[in-house]
Amino acid sequence: MAKPGYFDIENKVIEKLARSDLSGTEFRIVLAVLRKTKGWHKEEDRISQSQLVETTELPRRTVRRTLERIIKRNIIFKNFGRREIAPGSTDFLMFNDNFETWKTRHEIVPLARKGAQKMARKGATQKKRKTSSKKTLKKEYFELADLLKEKILQNDPKAKVADTKKKRENWADDFRLLIEEDGRSIEEIREVLIWCQEDPFWRSNILSAGKLRKQFTQLRLKKEVKQRPRSQDPAELTRKEMKC
């Protein structure tokens, strides 16, 4: 049994989430569903989008789109085993721990559309950066970009990172996406950024803001695991507990 104020999550679940390609918003929705089901010792429960908005503090539109996406990926089941529910009723949601049935984000996009969508996204991103970066990039985004550059250069003074104005703006835009699209806080990003540049393994792998954003969920989980108190009972280290 978990201590009061905590609930148990199996090791295999945490390890799968750490290795998954979930985006920041997808990860937050999955945690919210886990909290409202396994946190109450249930396999499933009626969970409204309003509850997910309240728990994650994400915009309702983001919650709706993200939930639809992770349901398509078989990470969350909706109304599992039910042919239909009464009109207007709240859906039953359940975390799917049969990981072999999970789909990657690429599997839910028709193959014929992948290339076109990738080119369209690339073109749109480049156009957006060219036309609106000076208007939308805040001082805080550049400060994070400069902090990452500083930490990388401390590890390797000859590293060629964000050494032009354009690259610096691109890094700042990656941090904008990490904050505005993925829902991460500046303080959270700063802590993970500093930690990964002090870690012997990750400091040689995270050499750009784009890579930091891509690996952010995994980095945050690794950071929490490695910063557990060493005095903790080894038997307890195998338990994954999340605060209610």
N, C-alpha and C positions, 0 to 999 in steps of 0.2 A: 504494500500500500504506500502511496505517496504521502509525504508530510502535508499537513494543512497548508493551503495556499499554493500547492503544486499539483501537477498531474504527470503520470508516467507516459513516456513515449518509448516504444521499442527502439533498440539500437539500430535495427535494420531500416527503420523509417528515417531517422536522422541521417544515417549514412547515405541513403538513397537521395534525400533532399539535398545533401551537400554535393552530390555528384550530378545532380540534374541540371538541365538547361533552362530552369524556370527563370523568368524575368523577376525583377523586384516586386512588381505588383502581383504577379502570379503567386510568388512565394508568400506574400502577406495574406492573400485570400485563402491559400491552403492552410496556413497557420490558424487563421480565424475559424475555419471549418473544424480543424482538429480540436481547437479550444472548446467549441460549442458542442462537440460530440464526445470524443474521448475524455475531454475535461470533465464531463458529467457521467463518465462510464457508460456511454452509449455508442453504438455503432453508427447510428444515423439520427437525424432530428430535423424537424421543420425549421429552416433557417431562411429568413427573408433577406432581401437585398438591403433593406433598411438596417438590419442587424449587422450586416457585413460592413456597411458604410460607417456605422457607429464604432465598430471594433477596429477597423483599419484606418479610419479617418481619410479614406480615399473618396474622390468624387463619385456620385452615384453612376454616372455614365461610364467611368473607368471600371467600377465594380461590375456593372452589367456585362461589358465587353470581355473583361478578364475572366469572369465566371463562365461565360459561354465558351471561351477558348479552352479552359482547363477541363470543362466537361467533354468537349470534343476530343481532348487528348486522353480521356479515360482516367484522369488523375482524381477527379471528383465525380461520383455518380449522382444523378438526379432522379429521384423517384424510382430507385433500383427495385426491380421485381414487381413493379406496379404497372398495370396496363393503362390506368388513367386515375386522376384524382379530380375531386370536385372543382368546377370552374371557380377561379378566384382564390383557391386555397394556396397556402404557402407550400413550396416544394420541399420534399425531403432531400437532404444532402448527406453524402457519406464519402469518407476518404477511402480510396481504393488501394489496399495494401498488396494487391496482386500486381507487382511491378512489371511483370512480363507483358501485361496488357497495356501498359502506358504507351502513348505515341509521342514522338518527338514533334517539335513545332513544325518541322518540315513535312512530316507525314500528313498533316491536316490541310496542307495547301496542295491543290491539284498540280501534278507534275508539269502539265502544259503551261501553267501560269507562273511557275517559279522564276524562270528566266526573265520574263517580262516584268514581273513585280520587283525583282531585284534591281533591274535597270531603272525602273521608275522610281524606286526608293532612293537609289544612288543619285539620280538626277535631281530629285526633289530636295535631297539633303544638301547637295552642292549648291543648288540655286538658293535655298533658304539661307545657307551660310554666307553666300555672296551678297544677298540683298538685304538681310535683316540682322546680321550678327552684331553690327555696331549699335543697333537699336535695342536688341533684346539681351545681350550679354552683360550681366551685372558685374560689379566690382568683385563680388564674392567668388564668382566663377573663375575670374582671372587669378585671384589670390590662391585658390585651390590648385590651379594649373601651375602657378609659380612655386607653390609648396612641393608639389610632386617633382618638379624639375630640380629643385634644390636638394631634395632627399636622394634623387637618383645620382646627381653629381657628387654628393658626399660619398656615395659608394663607388663611383667611377668618374673621376674628374674629366676624363676625355670623352664621356658619352655625348653623342650628338642628339639631344632631345629638345624639342620645341625651340629650336635655335633660329627660327624666323618668325616674323609677325603673324604670318598665315597659320603656321603650326600652333603657335600660342593661342590664336583665336579658335582653332579646331579643338584644342584641348579644353579650352574654356567652354566650348559648346558641348563637349562630351560630359562635362560636369553639370551643365545646365540640364541635359537630358537625364542624368542620374538623379537630379533633384526634382525636376518638374514632371518627368515622365515615370520614373521608377519610384518616386515618393521617398527618397532618402533625405535625411537631414544633413546640414552642413557639418555639425559636430560629429555625427556618425561617420560621415565620409572622412573627415580629418583623422579620426581615431584609427580607422581601418587603413588609411593611406600611410600613416606613420608606422603602424605595426608591420605592414607588408614590406616596407623598405628597411625594417630592422630584422626581419625574418631571413635566415640564411638561404632558404629555398625560394621564397616568393620575390625577394628583391632582384633576383636575376631573371624573373619572368614578367614582372609588372613594370614595363618600361614605357608606358604611354597611358594617357587618360582613357583611351578606348579600351585597352586591355583591362584596366582597373574596373571599368564599368561592366565589362563582360563577365569578369570573375568575382564581382562584388559579393554576391550571396555566399559563394563558397569561402571567400576570404573572411567574411564576417563570422561564419560558423567555425572556421579553423582558429580564428583569433580567440573566440570564446572558449573553445576546448583547451587551447594551449595556456590560457591565462587562469585556468582553474587552480585553486590553492593546492600546492603540493602536499600539504599536511592532511588533505582529505583522504579518507579510508579508500584504499585501492578498489575495494568491492563497490564503493559508491561511484567510482569513476566510470563504471560500465553502465550506469543508469543515466538515462537522459530525462531530465526533469525540466518542465517549463512552468514559469510562474503564472498563476491564473490572472 
